[in-house]
């Protein structure tokens, strides 16, 4: 119950209330506002916000009610027990999962008559570079990608000028069951053949003590990247547990729920706890802004890249981005994902624009420097100028003294020609008397 309540508190409350209680919100920053659902009013006094710990909370100033989604249901549905509120929310989420319309997918998802072995034979001759770059851009471990290629699990499918990263899905008897396709430059997915559980750990699953259960193959590969290649798990190719032979899960001590951080993922988590009551169920930790396991993996890689890359590195990335066309290859060379690559480009462009905005019209000052090397050169030039000025000062001082002597000598010559005797100045006399003393 505690884990279920924790998962409910992390669901997007604004989305749930809008869907199931038809509350219309206005969004400002990270706060959602609407008219109070508990009383009639003309000005919004009902606010929903996500806190720093990932929990969603509401505050209704008209009625004084506040708390999580569970507290809202208790007040709105006039329930007295927390367990009743949790069951009510579970019912809503199960209802959503069973009544939500199917996504529009290619006919291959519905038509199970495809000869997947024949399609596989056609795809295995295609160049694999696009699929490899796609997985590396999603922060999947390079050694794991190479293993997929060596075992001929990873393929590349091109349909109507659209490239797909394709996975060959085998059962425990190594029989090909279906082909799972992910659009490389988009979000479309489809399965050729009948859906089947994917795993690279079939021999270890019956004896597995801790088994990770994921929705997609990308999430499964992300788990192996995050927790090690020895991690044992499966990918359901969706969030439905029913329809598969998963008896081996009963042998595991711990089942780790790695479903997406949304309503469908929470519904699958509830199915997991209901179908396997004897197992210990754990929730794989996701932040509130992380939608799935791969999102967490890329967030961690982006954080590490942000600490590793220096300002000159980012400038080099920006220059290569402007000059080249292969964004995936550039991201792979620097060990970052494409989303962080575009973030660096935007950061550099913003820096350039700010620099232009701060510049004033007119000639650049000779003392303006942009780099440390320029500053050192400028300092050396100033020191040389200082030495030159000191020499010039000594020269002009000596020249001044020489001219004074010439002037004095000229005065004496003039006095001699006139037959006059030069009278020394008092200051000179005083100076001579002092010297004699």
MOGI-V558648 format. One record per backbone hydrogen bond with DSSP energy under -0.5 kcal/mol. CO is the residue of the C=O (numbers start at 1). NH is the residue of the N-H. If there is no record, write none. Layout:
co:CO nh:NH
co:CO nh:NH
//
This chain:
co:1 nh:5
co:2 nh:6
co:3 nh:7
co:4 nh:8
co:5 nh:9
co:6 nh:10
co:7 nh:10
co:8 nh:11
co:9 nh:56
co:11 nh:13
co:12 nh:16
co:13 nh:17
co:14 nh:18
co:15 nh:19
co:16 nh:20
co:17 nh:21
co:17 nh:23
co:23 nh:25
co:26 nh:33
co:28 nh:31
co:30 nh:50
co:31 nh:28
co:32 nh:48
co:33 nh:26
co:34 nh:45
co:34 nh:46
co:45 nh:47
co:45 nh:61
co:46 nh:34
co:47 nh:59
co:48 nh:32
co:49 nh:51
co:49 nh:57
co:51 nh:54
co:55 nh:51
co:57 nh:49
co:58 nh:67
co:59 nh:47
co:59 nh:61
co:60 nh:64
co:65 nh:60
co:67 nh:58
co:68 nh:72
co:69 nh:73
co:70 nh:74
co:71 nh:75
co:72 nh:76
co:73 nh:77
co:74 nh:79
co:81 nh:85
co:82 nh:86
co:83 nh:87
co:84 nh:88
co:85 nh:89
co:86 nh:90
co:87 nh:91
co:88 nh:92
co:89 nh:93
co:90 nh:94
co:91 nh:95
co:92 nh:96
co:93 nh:97
co:94 nh:98
co:95 nh:99
co:96 nh:100
co:103 nh:105
co:106 nh:109
co:107 nh:110
co:107 nh:111
co:108 nh:193
co:110 nh:112
co:114 nh:116
co:115 nh:119
co:116 nh:120
co:117 nh:121
co:118 nh:122
co:119 nh:123
co:120 nh:124
co:122 nh:125
co:123 nh:126
co:123 nh:156
co:128 nh:132
co:129 nh:133
co:130 nh:134
co:131 nh:135
co:132 nh:136
co:133 nh:137
co:134 nh:138
co:135 nh:140
co:136 nh:139
co:141 nh:144
co:141 nh:145
co:142 nh:146
co:143 nh:147
co:144 nh:148
co:145 nh:149
co:146 nh:150
co:147 nh:151
co:148 nh:153
co:148 nh:154
co:149 nh:152
co:153 nh:168
co:155 nh:166
co:157 nh:159
co:157 nh:164
co:159 nh:162
co:162 nh:159
co:163 nh:184
co:164 nh:157
co:164 nh:166
co:165 nh:182
co:166 nh:155
co:167 nh:169
co:167 nh:180
co:168 nh:170
co:169 nh:177
co:169 nh:178
co:171 nh:174
co:175 nh:171
co:177 nh:194
co:178 nh:169
co:179 nh:181
co:179 nh:192
co:180 nh:167
co:181 nh:190
co:182 nh:165
co:183 nh:186
co:188 nh:183
co:190 nh:181
co:191 nh:193
co:192 nh:179
co:198 nh:235
co:201 nh:204
co:201 nh:205
co:202 nh:206
co:204 nh:207
co:204 nh:208
co:205 nh:208
co:209 nh:253
co:209 nh:254
co:210 nh:232
co:211 nh:256
co:212 nh:214
co:212 nh:234
co:213 nh:258
co:214 nh:236
co:215 nh:237
co:215 nh:238
co:216 nh:220
co:217 nh:221
co:218 nh:222
co:219 nh:223
co:220 nh:224
co:221 nh:225
co:222 nh:226
co:223 nh:227
co:224 nh:228
co:228 nh:231
co:232 nh:212
co:234 nh:214
co:235 nh:198
co:239 nh:241
co:241 nh:244
co:244 nh:246
co:246 nh:249
co:247 nh:250
co:248 nh:251
co:249 nh:252
co:253 nh:280
co:254 nh:211
co:255 nh:257
co:255 nh:282
co:256 nh:213
co:256 nh:258
co:257 nh:284
co:258 nh:215
co:260 nh:262
co:262 nh:266
co:263 nh:267
co:264 nh:268
co:265 nh:269
co:266 nh:270
co:267 nh:271
co:268 nh:272
co:269 nh:273
co:270 nh:274
co:271 nh:275
co:272 nh:276
co:276 nh:279
co:279 nh:281
co:280 nh:255
co:280 nh:282
co:282 nh:257
co:282 nh:284
co:287 nh:290
co:289 nh:291
co:291 nh:261
co:292 nh:296
co:293 nh:297
co:294 nh:298
co:295 nh:299
co:296 nh:300
co:297 nh:301
co:298 nh:302
co:299 nh:303
co:300 nh:304
co:301 nh:305
co:302 nh:306
co:303 nh:307
co:304 nh:308
co:305 nh:309
co:310 nh:314
co:311 nh:315
co:312 nh:316
co:313 nh:317
co:314 nh:318
co:315 nh:319
co:316 nh:320
co:317 nh:321
co:318 nh:322
co:319 nh:323
co:320 nh:324
co:325 nh:327
co:326 nh:330
co:327 nh:331
co:328 nh:332
co:329 nh:333
co:330 nh:334
co:331 nh:335
co:331 nh:336
co:332 nh:335
co:337 nh:341
co:338 nh:342
co:339 nh:343
co:340 nh:344
co:341 nh:345
co:342 nh:346
co:343 nh:347
co:344 nh:348
co:345 nh:349
co:346 nh:350
co:347 nh:351
co:348 nh:352
co:349 nh:353
co:350 nh:354
co:351 nh:355
co:352 nh:356
co:353 nh:357
co:354 nh:358
co:355 nh:359
co:365 nh:368
co:371 nh:375
co:372 nh:376
co:373 nh:377
co:374 nh:378
co:375 nh:379
co:376 nh:380
co:377 nh:381
co:378 nh:382
co:379 nh:383
co:380 nh:384
co:381 nh:385
co:382 nh:386
co:383 nh:387
co:384 nh:388
co:385 nh:389
co:386 nh:390
co:387 nh:391
co:388 nh:392
co:389 nh:393
co:390 nh:394
co:391 nh:395
co:392 nh:396
co:393 nh:397
co:394 nh:398
co:395 nh:399
co:396 nh:400
co:397 nh:401
co:398 nh:402
co:399 nh:403
co:400 nh:404
co:401 nh:405
co:402 nh:406
co:403 nh:407
co:404 nh:408
co:405 nh:409
co:406 nh:410
co:407 nh:411
co:408 nh:412
co:409 nh:413
co:410 nh:414
co:411 nh:415
co:412 nh:416
co:413 nh:417
co:414 nh:418
co:415 nh:419
co:415 nh:420
co:416 nh:419
co:420 nh:422
co:422 nh:424
co:425 nh:428
co:425 nh:429
co:426 nh:430
co:427 nh:431
co:428 nh:432
co:429 nh:433
co:430 nh:434
co:431 nh:435
co:432 nh:436
co:433 nh:437
//
